[in-house]
Amino acid sequence: MQFEKNAGRSLILSTLLMVITMVLHPTGGNFEHLLKITSIAIIAHSIAIISMPFAAVGFWGLTKKLGAANFFSISAFSIILFGLIAVMLAATMNGLVLPIYILKYKDASPEIIESIKPILKYNTSLNHAFDYIYMVAFCLSMLFWSLIILKTKRLSSWIGYLGIALFILIISLFVSGFSLTNLDGFRLFVLGSVLWIVSAGILLIRSGEHIDFR
């Protein structure tokens, strides 16, 4: 029971760190703008990287609560691990590699700066790919866990229905052509995921206190 409570706290802590990342996250721009925001970019993405281990432990606690021997519960955990690795790679590329790379050209001539712009565009495309991996991974994991919750009743049923509703909403936005990879779209996705993860964390903490919320 104590592990469940700590896992719930880890989920909440990881989402809090992600929210801080979104608040601090600077918007993109031209080379000169990127050069000015290197420090805040490193700080914001470092916070995101720090949140990953807490998220992994929290999701493992959720998996154990719903049944560590359950195939779909373990599948959901495996899928979300791939998603967390994708987030870590995106944060590393965008928040550490890119600022360090840009700083090497802070005194470069306009011609050299122009020559590296394709590399910056490639970095953006790579980060969007990692974003898509995480989004798909989280949506599938949330759906699996939500269905298991509704079947086993090991957590309150309402979070299962919430997860299914969010899954349908996110998929609908994606199919309709709404961009979830730009900053505003990603913040919208994070808002929905934070709602579900924090709810799961709270229920894990309360289930560890032997309180039934069905």
C-alpha positions in Angstrom: 0.0 0.0 0.0 2.9 2.4 0.8 4.3 1.7 -2.7 1.0 2.6 -4.3 0.9 5.9 -2.4 4.5 6.8 -3.3 3.7 5.8 -7.0 0.8 8.2 -6.9 3.0 11.0 -5.5 5.6 10.2 -8.3 2.9 10.6 -11.0 1.7 13.9 -9.5 5.3 15.2 -9.2 6.2 14.2 -12.8 3.1 16.1 -14.1 4.0 19.1 -11.9 7.5 19.2 -13.5 6.0 18.9 -17.0 3.7 21.8 -16.3 6.6 23.9 -15.1 8.4 22.9 -18.3 5.4 24.1 -20.4 5.3 27.4 -18.5 9.0 28.0 -19.0 9.2 26.6 -22.5 10.3 29.3 -24.9 8.7 29.7 -28.3 10.7 29.1 -31.4 12.0 31.8 -33.8 14.9 32.8 -36.0 18.5 32.1 -35.1 19.0 35.3 -33.2 15.9 34.5 -31.0 17.1 30.9 -30.4 20.5 32.3 -29.3 18.8 34.6 -26.8 16.7 31.8 -25.2 19.4 29.1 -24.9 19.6 29.4 -21.1 15.9 29.1 -20.4 15.6 26.4 -23.0 18.2 24.3 -21.2 16.5 24.9 -17.8 13.0 24.0 -19.1 14.0 20.9 -20.9 16.3 19.7 -18.1 13.2 19.8 -15.8 11.3 17.7 -18.4 14.1 15.1 -18.4 14.2 15.0 -14.6 10.4 14.2 -14.6 10.8 11.1 -16.7 12.1 8.7 -14.0 9.3 9.8 -11.6 6.7 9.2 -14.4 8.1 5.7 -15.0 7.9 4.7 -11.3 4.4 6.2 -11.1 3.2 4.3 -14.1 4.7 1.1 -12.7 2.8 1.6 -9.5 -0.4 2.1 -11.6 0.4 -1.1 -13.5 0.9 -3.1 -10.2 -2.4 -1.7 -8.9 -4.3 -2.9 -12.0 -2.4 -6.2 -12.1 1.2 -6.8 -12.9 0.2 -10.2 -14.3 -2.4 -8.7 -16.6 -1.2 -8.8 -20.2 -2.8 -5.5 -21.2 -1.6 -3.7 -18.1 2.0 -4.8 -18.8 1.5 -3.9 -22.4 0.3 -0.4 -21.4 3.4 0.0 -19.2 5.8 -1.1 -22.0 4.2 1.2 -24.5 4.4 4.2 -22.2 8.1 3.5 -21.5 8.7 3.9 -25.3 6.8 7.2 -25.1 8.8 8.4 -22.1 12.1 7.6 -24.0 10.8 9.6 -27.0 10.1 12.6 -24.7 13.6 12.3 -23.2 15.2 12.2 -26.6 13.1 15.2 -27.8 13.9 17.2 -24.6 17.6 16.3 -25.1 17.7 17.3 -28.7 15.7 20.5 -28.3 16.8 21.6 -24.9 20.4 20.5 -24.7 21.9 19.6 -28.1 20.3 22.5 -30.0 21.3 25.3 -27.5 24.9 23.9 -27.3 25.1 23.7 -31.1 23.7 27.2 -31.6 26.1 28.7 -29.0 29.1 27.5 -31.2 27.8 29.9 -33.9 27.0 33.0 -31.8 29.8 35.0 -33.5 29.4 33.4 -37.0 28.9 35.4 -40.2 25.4 35.7 -41.7 26.5 33.3 -44.5 27.4 30.6 -42.0 24.2 31.1 -40.1 22.2 30.8 -43.3 24.0 27.5 -44.1 23.0 25.8 -40.8 19.3 26.7 -41.0 18.5 23.3 -42.8 20.0 21.6 -39.7 17.7 23.6 -37.4 14.7 22.6 -39.6 15.8 19.0 -39.4 16.0 19.2 -35.6 12.4 20.6 -35.6 11.2 17.7 -37.8 12.9 15.2 -35.6 11.3 16.6 -32.4 7.9 16.5 -34.0 8.5 12.8 -34.8 9.4 12.2 -31.1 6.2 14.1 -30.1 4.1 11.9 -32.2 5.6 8.7 -30.7 4.9 10.0 -27.2 1.3 11.0 -28.0 0.4 7.7 -29.6 2.1 5.8 -26.8 0.3 7.7 -24.1 -3.1 7.5 -25.8 -2.8 3.7 -26.2 -1.5 3.2 -22.6 -4.3 5.4 -21.2 -6.9 3.5 -23.2 -5.6 0.1 -22.1 -5.4 1.2 -18.4 -8.9 2.8 -18.6 -10.4 -0.4 -20.0 -8.8 -2.5 -17.3 -10.1 -0.1 -14.7 -13.6 -0.5 -15.9 -13.2 -4.3 -16.0 -11.5 -4.8 -12.6 -12.9 -1.9 -10.6 -9.5 -1.6 -8.9 -9.8 2.2 -9.2 -12.8 4.4 -9.5 -14.8 3.8 -12.8 -15.0 7.5 -13.6 -11.3 7.7 -14.4 -11.7 4.8 -16.9 -14.5 6.7 -18.6 -12.4 9.9 -18.5 -9.5 8.1 -20.2 -11.7 6.7 -23.0 -13.2 10.2 -23.5 -9.8 11.8 -23.7 -8.6 9.1 -26.1 -11.6 9.8 -28.4 -11.0 13.5 -28.2 -7.3 13.4 -29.0 -7.8 11.0 -31.9 -10.6 13.2 -33.3 -8.4 16.3 -33.2 -5.6 14.4 -34.9 -7.9 13.0 -37.6 -9.5 16.5 -38.2 -6.0 17.9 -39.1 -5.5 19.8 -35.8 -1.8 20.1 -35.2 -0.7 18.7 -31.9 3.0 19.2 -32.5 3.2 23.0 -32.4 3.6 24.6 -29.0 -0.1 25.4 -28.5 -1.3 22.0 -29.7 1.2 20.2 -27.5 0.2 22.3 -24.5 -3.4 21.3 -25.2 -2.4 17.6 -25.3 -0.3 18.0 -22.1 -3.4 19.6 -20.4 -5.5 16.5 -21.2 -2.8 14.1 -20.2 -2.1 15.9 -17.0 -5.8 15.7 -16.0 -5.8 11.9 -16.4 -2.4 11.3 -14.8 -3.0 13.5 -11.8 -6.4 11.8 -11.3 -4.7 8.4 -11.4 -2.0 9.6 -9.0 -4.6 10.9 -6.5 -6.6 7.6 -6.7 -3.4 5.6 -6.1 -2.6 7.6 -3.0 -6.1 7.2 -1.7 -6.3 3.5 -2.5 -3.1 3.2 -0.4 -5.1 4.6 2.5 -7.7 1.9 2.1 -10.4 4.3 0.9 -12.9 2.9 -1.6 -14.0 5.4 -4.3 -16.2 3.2 -6.5 
